[in-house]
Amino acid sequence: MEEKQLLEFFNKFSNNQHTDKEHEAFVSWIKTLPEQAVADILAKYEALNNDRYAAPPELLASKIEDRLDTLSQEKVISMWPKLIKIAAACVILITSGLFFYNKSHRITVDQQTVAAISIGGNKAILKLADGKEIILDSAKLGMVTSQSGTEVVKTEDGHVSFIPADKNQSATNLSYNLISIPRGGQYAVILPDGTKVWLNSASSLKFPNVFAKNERLVEITGEAYFEVAKDKTKPFRVKTATQSLEVLGTHFNINAYSDEPVVATTLMEGSVKLSALANGKTQLLKPGQQARFANDFTVSELDAMTAIDWKNGNFRFAKENIATIMRKISRWYDVDVVYHGKITQEGFVGMVPRSKNIEEVLDALKLTGLVNYKIEGKQITITP
């Protein structure tokens, strides 16, 4: 990146006027630089903004060496006076993909308390149409059970597959299975038609042993990502509490948690038709679009991959406030969250692997200087 381009980006960044594409281009470029060059760029930005808080390059380089693991966090406001904290957030963490913090100022938390909060993993309870319940995370690999000519098989890659004896079979009287994911869990299921569904924490999927002759209807709560098997003779429909979705074959994500303000449907491939159950309003989606529904549909363009960060093993925050972020954290680590004081409503951007323990995730948020936290048992208290 040339000097002129760099200064233009810094000016835009200072006023929060940079676009996602400009940000991605900057990040891609700075990833190629050595650490000292990154320090020089931060010093240049500091000088441009006439900031009083000067961080010597050697101090910054020393702190860079203390980076740990693969955490990143960016604050989407102009806060350069907090150079060390926000530099870590805006540039260093994202460019390196490594978690940075000052060991001498690391938050002290009772390690036994942290250990009691488990990282989420493959957990699910399957309730079959005949009423039998199977805890999938403890079930052995291979065929778990069979019913009505359909085998239920647990695979090594963390899926449970429903394999009908006759793939062309259809049913008039449907019998339904229910797979429920607890907080702190996730699971993937392959439906009788070959459709693959990934379920996030605190979610459920209701589906039949064999689909009907004229449609493939499933119901979800929470969040799920679908890769729908193509079948022109049987539209695939997904029903939530407030909307239904119809496709023939496509890839999409639905976030329909009851504690979220909207139902967000994001399309990766193909096309979908959304219908509101209450008022009959409809909306067509194209790839790269997200529809957010409360009383009506609002459609926006976005990087669709941000919607399936959870499926790919990450928390990815896209200008989200702390309450939205903590709802994600609450589901994955199975913790409760309370708030004391006036909490910032600023948007955060960044990525944190879901494989990290909760303390590391919360430390990354604390480094922005805008929030603090306290862990007591399985309750997280967020304060200014």
N, C-alpha and C positions, 0 to 999 in steps of 0.2 A: 504494500500500500504506500503510495507516494505521500510526501509531507502535506501537500494541499488537501488530499483526500482525508488524511488522518485528522487534520485540524477541523475540517468540515464535519466529520463524524463526531468529534469531541464537542463541538458547538451544539449540534443537534442533541447529543446525549445529555448535555447539561440542562437542556430545556425539555427533555423527554419527548423529543420530536423525531427520533430516529425510527425507521421502519423495521419490521422483522427481517426483511431481506438485507438491509444495511447491517443490522446487528449480526446476522449469520455470517455475512461476508467478513466482518471485522473479526469475529471469533475464529473462523476458518483460517484467516491470515495469521492471527497472533499465536495460534497453536504451533505454527512452524518456527517460532522464534525461541532463542535460548532465554534462560531466566533473566540474565542481566539486561537483555534487550527489553524484556517485559518491564523490568524495574525502571529503565530509562523512559519508557513510554508513560508509565504512571507519573514519573517526575515531570514530564512534559505537560501532562494533563493538569497536574497540580499547579505548575507555573502559569498555565493558561488561565486558570481560575483564581489566581492570586490568593491561594489558600494559605492560612497562617500555619497550618499543621503540616510541617515538613517531615517526611520520613526518609532518612538517609537510605540510599540504594543498598548499602551493605546490610542495614537492618532489615529492609524488605527482603533481600536475598536470603538472609538468615531465616526469616519467618517462612519463606517459600520452602526451604529445606525441611521444615517441620510439617509440611503437608502430609496428611494421612488418608488412605483409602480413596474411594471414588465418590465423593460428594461434591455437589455444586449448588450454588444459590446466588441469585441476582436480585437486587432491589430495584424496582422500576420507578425510582424517583431520583432527582439530582441531590445527592447527599455527599458530595466530595469532602466536606469538612471532616467526616469520619473516615479519613483516608485508609487507615489500616483495615478497618472492618469492611468498608464498602469496596475497597480495592480487591479484597479477598472475594467479595460477592460479585462485583461487576466484571472483573477481568481474570484474576489469577485462578479462581476456582473453576470457572467455565473453560478457560483456555487449556488448563492442564487436565481437567476432569478429576482433580485430586482435592481432598478435603484439607483445608488449611486452618490451623489455629495456633495460638500462642500457648505453649505448654504451661508456662508460669501463670496464665490466667484461665486455665481450663476450669469449667464448672465442676464443682465438687458435688457428687451425688453418691448416696449410699449404694455401693455396687450390688449388695444383696437385693435392694429394691429394684434396680435395673434388671438384674438377673431374673426376677419374678415376672418381668414383662417379656414374653416370648416374641420372636420374629415370626410373622405369619408363614404358612406353608400349605401344602396340599391336604386339605381337610374337607370332608363332605359326609353327609348322611343321605343315603338313598332309601326312599320309601317306595316300595313296589306297589303295583296296582292291587296285589292281593293283601296288602297291609304289612308285609314283612319289611323290617328296617335293617339296613346294612351300613355299618360305619366303614366307609371306603378307605380311609387312611390306614386302617388296621387290617383290612382284608388282604388276603394273599393274592399274588399275581395269577393271572389265568382266569378261567371261568369261575365267576363268583356264584352264579345261579342261572336258572333258566325259567321262563314262564311263557306259556302260550306259543311255544315254538320259537321264542326269541332268547338267544344267549346273552348274558350280561358278563362282559369280559373286562378285567382290569389289566392295563398294559404297563410296561416298564416306564413309559414316558409320562406317566401320571394322568392317563385318560381312562375313562370307563366307556366301553363301547356296547351298544345294543345292536346285536347282529341277528336279523330275522332269518328264519330258514328259507323263506321265499321273499326276495326283495320286491317283487311285484305285487305282493299281497296287500290288500286294503281291508279296512274294517268298517262295519256299519255301527256296531255298538262298541264305542271306544272305552278302553280302560287306561287310566293315567298313572304315570310314575311321577315322583317329585324328588328332585335332588336339591338339598338345602346346604348352603355354605355358611358356617358360623363366622362371627367376627374372628379375624386372625386366620382365615382360611382362603383358599381358592381351589378351583378344580376345573377340569375340562371333560366334556362328554361328547361322544359321537352318536348322533341320533340314528334311528333305524333307516333313514333315507341317505345317510352319509354326511349330513350336515354336522359341522364341528362347532361347538359352543364352549367358550371360555367364560367361567363365572367368577366374579370378583367377590370379595368378602361381604358377608351379610346379604347374600343374594339367594334366589331360588329359581328353579326352572321346572315347569310342569309340562309334560309331554306324553303322548300316548305310546303304547307298546307298538302299535301299527297305525300309520296315518290313515285318515279317511280317503275315500276314492277321489274326492274333488278338491281337497285342500290339505295343507300341512299346518296345523295350528298349535302354537305353544304359548305359554304364559310365563312372564318373568316378573320378579321383584328385584330391586337392586340394580346391578350393572352386569352386562354380558356383551361379549363380542361374538359375532356370528360369521361363519363362512358357509354360506348356504349352497347345498348341492343343487345343481340345475335340474329342473323338471318342468317343462313347459305345460304339462297336463295338470300339475298340482301347484298352485301358488303357495308360497310359504308366508304365513302370517304370524306376527308376534304381537301379543296383547299385553299391555301394562294396565295400571289402574286408571290411566287417563287417556291413553291413545292406543291405536292399533297401527301396524305397519305391514305392508304387503310387498313381496318381491317374488321373482322367479328363481333368481340365483345371483348372489352378490355378497359383499363383505361389508359389515357395518357394526357399529357399537351403539348400545343404548345404555344411558345412565338414568335410571328411574328410581333412585332411592327416595323414600318417603320424606327424609329430612333435608332433601335438596329443594331449592326454590323452583326449579324447572326440571322437566324431562329433556335431556339432551341426546339427540340422535345424530350420529356422525357417520357419513358414508365414505368408504374407501374405494369401492369398486361397484359398477353396475348402476342401478337406479332403484329408488324405493318410493312408495306412496304412503304418506302418513295421514291418519284420520283421527280427529278428536272425538272421543266417545260422547262427550257432553253436548257439543254443539254441531257436530258433523263437519266442521271445517277440515279441509284437506291441504296437503302440501307435498309437492314433488321435490325430491332431492337429487342433486348431481354429485359425482365424486368430488371430494374436497370441500363439501358443504356440511354445515351443522345446523340442525333445526332445534331451537329451544322453545319448549311449549309450557305455558302456564294457562292463560285463558285463550291465547292465540299463538300462532307459529311465528317465530323470528328466525330468519335464515342468514347465516354469515359464512364467508369463505375463511378457511383456516388450513393449517398443516394437519391433516387428518390423523397423522401418527401421534399427535399429542393426546388424542383421545384414548389410545390403547397403550399408553405408557405402562399401566398396571399389568397388562398382559405380557409386556416385554420386560417386566421385573424392575420397573422404576416408578418413583413419584416424579411427575413432571409438572411443575407449576407454571401456568401461563397467565401472568398478571392476576394471580388469585390472592384474595385477602386471607388473613390468618384463620378466620373461622372456617373457610372452605378447605384450607390446608389441614387444619386439625380434624375435620370430619374424615378425611382420607386416612390420617394417622390413627384416629380412633378405631376405625374399622379394621385396619391391618394388624395393629398391635393389641387389639381387644382391650382398650383402655377407655376410661371416661374423661371428659374434658370440662373444666369449669373456668370461668373468666372473672378476674377481679380488676377493678379500675377501668380507665378509659383505654381501650385497646386500639392500636392503629388500624386504619382501614386501607392503608396503602397496598398496592399490588406487588406480589413477589413473583419472580421468574427464576427458574432453575431446575435442576434435576438431581434427585437423590435415589440411589439404589434401594429397593425395598429389602435387600438382604442385610442392611445395616441395623445395628441395634438402635432402640429408640433414643438413647442418649445422644448418639452421633447426629441423628436427624434434628433433634431439638437444639443441639449445639450450633448447627449451621444456621438455624433461624436466629438464635441469640446473637450471633456474630454481626448481624445487621445493626445491632444497637437499638432496635425498636421493640423487641419483646424479651421477656424473661420467662422462666418456667420453674416449676417445682414438682417433683415426683413424690407422691405419697401412696404407697401400695400400687394400685392400678388406676390411680387418679392423677391427671396432669392438670396443674393450675397454671394458667397463662396470665401474666401481669405485664404492665408497660415496662 
